[in-house]
Amino acid sequence: MNQTHYPAQTRSEPVSRHTLAVVVDNEPGVLARIAGLFSGRGYNIESLTVSETEHEAHISRITIVTAGTAQIIDQIKNQLERLVPVHRVVDLTLTNEALEREMALVKVVGKGEQRVEALRLAAAFGARTLDASLVSFVFELTGTTEEIERFIRLMTAVGLVEVSRTGVAAISRGADSM
């Protein structure tokens, strides 16, 4: 018998962020059922995007960003796969480093030096100016979630008043389809 004087270590699993692509029938109530699966089990959805991808076949793709331990992510995937309108679930986090992008519309209000700084920051991030007046701008920025967050933090200092974000759109690299 191997004895030790140290208490048994409790190992907590790391929580990681996962992007799930879920292909579903495009019919009423599907999104509500999927959201209900998450909320009913106390899982959080960090980002959610939905769009019909095959019009003739009435198929939609739902991209969900969530976080959890490996066990929780496996549980989420298994429960999603059991829903009737779900055709397949792919964890893009595990497949060849998926490409992820998000789009944000950012409204900034300011005059003088704040205005100049807002334009300078927008140019540095590659944001497009969609609307401009003497006291405001609306910028469009596409990038990773981290880039969007950084842009928003910086714009807060020069007069950020409103943000609208799309959520994450993701696709796997290479020739393989999900």
C-alpha positions in Angstrom: 0.0 0.0 0.0 1.4 3.3 -1.1 0.9 5.9 1.6 1.6 9.6 1.4 1.4 12.5 3.8 0.0 14.9 1.3 -3.7 15.3 0.8 -5.1 14.0 -2.5 -5.0 16.7 -5.1 -8.4 17.8 -6.5 -7.9 18.3 -10.1 -10.2 20.8 -11.7 -10.6 20.6 -15.4 -9.8 23.6 -17.4 -12.6 25.6 -19.0 -12.1 26.3 -22.7 -14.0 28.2 -25.4 -15.6 26.1 -28.2 -17.2 27.1 -31.5 -19.9 24.6 -32.5 -21.4 24.5 -36.0 -24.9 22.9 -35.9 -26.7 22.1 -39.2 -30.5 22.0 -38.7 -33.7 22.0 -40.6 -34.9 25.5 -41.1 -38.3 25.3 -39.4 -40.1 27.2 -36.7 -39.0 26.5 -33.1 -35.6 24.9 -33.8 -33.6 27.9 -32.4 -35.8 28.0 -29.4 -35.3 24.3 -28.7 -31.5 24.7 -29.0 -31.4 27.8 -26.8 -33.7 25.9 -24.3 -31.2 23.1 -24.2 -28.5 25.5 -23.1 -30.6 27.5 -20.6 -32.3 24.4 -19.1 -28.9 23.0 -18.2 -27.3 26.3 -17.1 -24.9 26.5 -20.0 -24.1 30.0 -21.3 -24.1 31.0 -25.0 -21.4 33.6 -25.6 -22.2 34.1 -29.3 -25.0 32.8 -31.5 -25.5 33.3 -35.3 -28.1 31.7 -37.5 -28.7 31.7 -41.2 -30.3 29.6 -43.9 -27.4 28.1 -45.9 -29.3 25.8 -48.3 -32.5 27.5 -49.5 -33.8 24.6 -51.6 -33.2 22.0 -48.8 -34.4 24.3 -46.0 -31.2 23.9 -44.1 -29.8 26.4 -41.6 -26.5 26.6 -39.9 -26.3 27.8 -36.3 -22.9 28.8 -35.0 -22.6 28.7 -31.2 -19.7 29.9 -29.1 -19.8 28.5 -25.5 -17.3 27.6 -22.8 -17.0 24.6 -20.5 -14.9 21.7 -19.4 -14.2 18.9 -21.9 -16.9 16.9 -20.2 -19.5 19.7 -20.5 -18.7 20.4 -24.1 -19.1 16.6 -24.9 -22.4 16.7 -23.1 -23.6 19.7 -25.0 -22.6 18.1 -28.4 -24.3 14.8 -27.5 -27.5 16.6 -26.4 -27.6 18.7 -29.5 -27.1 15.6 -31.8 -30.2 14.0 -30.2 -32.5 16.8 -31.1 -34.7 15.8 -34.1 -34.1 18.8 -36.4 -30.3 18.6 -36.0 -28.4 16.9 -38.9 -24.9 17.2 -37.5 -22.8 19.0 -34.9 -19.1 19.9 -35.5 -16.8 21.3 -32.9 -14.8 23.7 -35.1 -12.4 24.3 -32.2 -11.1 20.7 -32.8 -10.8 20.8 -36.6 -7.8 22.6 -38.1 -8.1 25.9 -36.3 -11.3 27.3 -37.7 -11.5 30.8 -39.2 -13.7 33.0 -37.0 -14.9 36.5 -37.7 -17.3 38.9 -36.2 -18.7 42.2 -37.5 -19.5 45.3 -35.4 -21.1 48.6 -36.0 -19.7 51.2 -33.6 -21.1 54.7 -33.1 -18.8 57.4 -31.8 -19.8 60.9 -30.9 -17.3 63.7 -30.4 -15.8 66.9 -31.6 -12.3 68.3 -32.1 -9.5 66.1 -30.9 -11.8 63.2 -30.0 -13.1 63.2 -33.6 -9.5 63.1 -35.0 -8.5 60.3 -32.6 -11.6 58.3 -33.5 -10.7 58.5 -37.2 -7.1 57.6 -36.5 -8.1 54.5 -34.5 -10.6 53.4 -37.1 -7.9 53.7 -39.8 -5.4 51.7 -37.6 -8.0 48.9 -37.2 -9.0 49.0 -40.9 -12.6 50.0 -40.0 -14.8 51.5 -42.7 -16.7 54.7 -42.1 -20.4 54.0 -42.9 -21.8 57.3 -41.7 -20.3 60.7 -40.7 -21.8 63.9 -39.4 -20.2 66.9 -37.8 -20.5 65.2 -34.4 -20.6 61.5 -35.0 -19.3 58.5 -36.9 -20.5 55.0 -37.5 -17.7 52.5 -38.2 -17.9 49.0 -39.5 -15.2 46.6 -38.3 -14.8 42.9 -39.2 -12.3 40.8 -37.3 -11.8 38.3 -34.5 -13.7 38.7 -31.3 -10.5 39.9 -29.6 -9.9 42.6 -32.2 -13.5 43.8 -31.9 -13.2 43.9 -28.1 -9.9 45.9 -28.4 -11.5 48.4 -30.8 -14.5 48.9 -28.6 -12.3 49.5 -25.5 -10.2 52.1 -27.3 -13.3 53.8 -28.8 -14.8 54.1 -25.3 -12.1 56.7 -24.5 -13.1 58.9 -27.5 -16.9 58.9 -27.3 -18.4 55.5 -27.9 -22.2 55.6 -27.5 -23.5 52.5 -29.2 -22.4 49.0 -30.4 -24.1 46.4 -32.5 -22.4 43.0 -33.1 -23.2 40.1 -35.3 -21.8 37.3 -33.3 -19.2 34.8 -34.5 -19.3 33.3 -38.0 -16.9 30.4 -38.4 -15.8 27.9 -41.0 -13.1 25.2 -41.0 -9.9 25.6 -43.0 -9.0 23.5 -46.0 -11.0 21.5 -48.6 -13.1 19.5 -46.1 -16.7 20.4 -45.5 -18.3 20.0 -42.2 
